[in-house]
Amino acid sequence: MHAPAPPLIPQDLLLAAYRGGIFPMADSRDDPDLFWVEPRERAIIPLASFRMSRSLRKIIRQDRFRVTCNRAFADVVAACAAPRDAHDGSWISHRIAASYAALHDSGHAHSLECWDQAGQLVGGLYGVSFDRVFCGESMFSRADNASKVALAWLVALLRKAGVQLLDCQFMTDHLASLGAVAMTQEDYLIQLRAACGVAEMCVPDAYCALLGAIAGADDSGDGTADGAALGMDGGASSPGKLIAQSFTQTS
């Protein structure tokens, strides 16, 4: 007989933890236990100063990847949890993955996916959203720049949706190259409380609707590009060009 699966982390507990500046991790993929993390130093990406290199802008404008929202949440989490090499573990345990799947079902956890020309999932990210906050959890890439493209799309959509805080949890060289900045936990909590202390604006619906309008991520799936969704006056003929243009107009 199989041992019973560990209980899911209650959704209200998860959201309360994020609103308090902490989040869960596990020691391994199969670990049924978890611990709560409150870093001394946090990393955020200021949405107004995301760094898009010329090469990344070119890749986005070329629509090298098709970007979707919430099309393959479980697959993205599984890819993020997969070990990078034989000696690498994962803090995303099966219990944590299942708990975020439930959070996704309730509308508070989301994924962006990058698909190649053959229709294969080659990159993406996922995170938790509430009030005017998006907490990025993890990203993966099986093709050059795929995770960067997903992050650039996320930033563009969150900016237009009025999100105030994009939390990246821990600073890395990769995130720093994209404009992430480090701060103390105390300073992070100040920004977090400010973003939580405003009227609820249904961020998940806002940015998913934008992505649907731009990339055809709704049921039509026709890839129609709608410049009005990003407040533009036209002139861009593809989803990627619209995303790149949105950074040009505000940076």
N, C-alpha and C positions, 0 to 999 in steps of 0.2 A: 504493500500500500504506500502511496505517496503521502508525504507529510502535508498537512494543510497549508495553503498559501498564507503568508503573513498578512495581517489586516492592512487595508489601504490607509494611508495618512488621511485623516478627515479633511475635507476641503476647507471647512471654516478654520481649522488649525493652520493649514498651509497658507491661506491668504492672510491670516492674522500674523503669521511669522514674517511673511514678506513685508507687510505693512510696518512691522517692528524692526526691519533691517536684518533678518536672519533667514537662513535657508537650509534645507537638509542635504546631507551627503551620506554615502555608505563607504565601507572599506573595500568592498568588492562587488562584483556583479551578482553573486549568489548570497550575499550577506543579508539576512532578514532584519538585522538591526540597522539603525541609522543614528546619526548625530547631527546636532544643529550647529551651524557655523555662523559666527559673527566676526568677520575679519577686522583686524586693526586698520588695514588700508583697503579702500575700495577703488574700483575703476569704473568710470562712466564715460560715455561718448557724448559730449555736448552736441546736440542735434544741429546747431547752427555752424559747427566747425568740423564736420566730417571731412576727412582728407581723401579725395578721389584722385588718384594718379592719372596721368594721361593714358597710360596703358589700360587701366581699369575702365576709364571712361570710354575708350575705344571698344573694349570688349562688350560693354553694356550697350553701346549704340549699335553694335553689329547684331544684337540679339543672339549671341552665341549660345545662350541657354534660354529655355522657356521657363519662366518663373511663375509659380502658382502659390496659393495660400491655402493651408489646411487640407490639401489634397492627399497627403500621405504622412500624417502626424506620427503614427506608430513606427513607420519605416524610418523617418528622420531620427526619432529617439533611439531606435535600435542601431542605426548607423553611428550616431554620436557615442553610444555605449560600447561599440565594438572596439576591442583593443587595437592600438596602432601597431604593436609588434608583439612578439612572443613573451616579452617580459613586462608588458604594460597591462595594468588592470583598469578598472573603471569604477568611478564613484556613483555611476547611475545603475543602481541595483534593479533587479526585477521588481521589487516592491516600489521603489521610487518611480520607475517607468509606468507601472500600473496606476499609481496614484496620480501621475500627471496626465495619463490617458483619461482618467475620470474628470480631472480638472478641465481637460480639453473638451470633453463632452458637455460640460456646464458652461463653456464659453470663456474660460479664463486662461487657457493655454493654447498657443498657436504655433504653427510652423510655416516657414517659407521653404519651397522646394525648387531646385534647379534641375532641369531635365535636358539631356543632350539631344542631338538631332535624331537619334535612334529611339528616343523615348525612354532612356534609362535615367534613373535617379542618380545624379552625380554630385550633389551638394545640397546644403541647406542648413537651417538653424531652427531652434525652437525656444520658446520662453513663456513667461507668465505675464499677464496684463491685468491691471486694475486701475481704477481712477484715471490719472494721467501719467501712469508709470508702465514701462515695459522692462521686465527683468530678463535679459538674455541668459539662457542656461547653458547651451552648448551649440557647437556648429561642427560640420564635417565637410570634407571635400574629397571627391574621387577624381576630379579633373581640375587642372590648373585654374585658379581664380574663382571656382564655383562658389565657395563660401563667401568670398569677398563680394561677389555679385549679389548674393542673397542679403548680405548685410547692407549693401548700398540701397537696395530696394526697400528694405525695412526702414532705414533712416529716412528716405524720401517720403514714405507713407506715414510714418509717425510724425514727421514735421508738419505735413499737411493736415493730419488729424488733430493737431494741437497737443500732442504728448509733450510733457515737460522734462521727463527723466528717462534716459536709456541706461540702465544698470548693466555693467559687464562683470560684476563681482570681483574678479582678480585681474590685475594688470599683467599683460604679456607684451613681448616685443611686437608681436603681430598686431595686437590691438593698438599699441602706441603708434604704429606706423599709419593707422587709420584715423588718428586724432583722439584716441582715448587719453584721459588724464586721470591721475591718481589723487586721492584725497583721504583724509582720515575718516574713520567711521563716524565721528561726531559731525563732521561737515556733511557727510553723506546723509545722515539722518535729518539734517536741516533741510536739504533739498527734497528728501523723500517726504517729509511732513508737509512741505509746501505743495508738492504735487498731489498729495492725498487730501489736502484741505480745501480743494476746489470742488465745484459742482460736478457730479458724475456726468460724463459726456459719452458714455458707451463707446470707449475706444475700440474694442474688438469689432463692432459693427462698422465703425467709421473706416478703419484701415482695410478691413476685408472688402468693404464695398468699393473703396478706391482701387484696390488691386483687381477686383472683378471687372471694374469699368475699364481699367487700363490694359490688363493682360488677358481679358476674356476668360477669367477664372470662374465665371458663373456657368450656368448650365449650357449656355450657347457654345462656349469653347471656341469661338471663332477668332480670338486674338485681336478683336477690335480695339483700336487705340482711341481713347477719348481725352483730348487735351483739356476739356473743361473740368475734368475730374481733378486735375492738378492746377487749375486756375490759369491755364494758358490760352493763348489766342490762336492756336493752330500752328501749322508749319512743320510739325514733326509727324512722321508717317509710320512710326512703329513704337511699340511699348518701350523698348530700350532707349530710343531717342527722346521720348518724353521724360523718362527718368533722368537721363543725363542732362536734359535741358532744365529740369527743375533745380539741379545743383548749380548750373550756370547762372540762373536768375537770382539765386540767394547767396552766392558765395563770392 
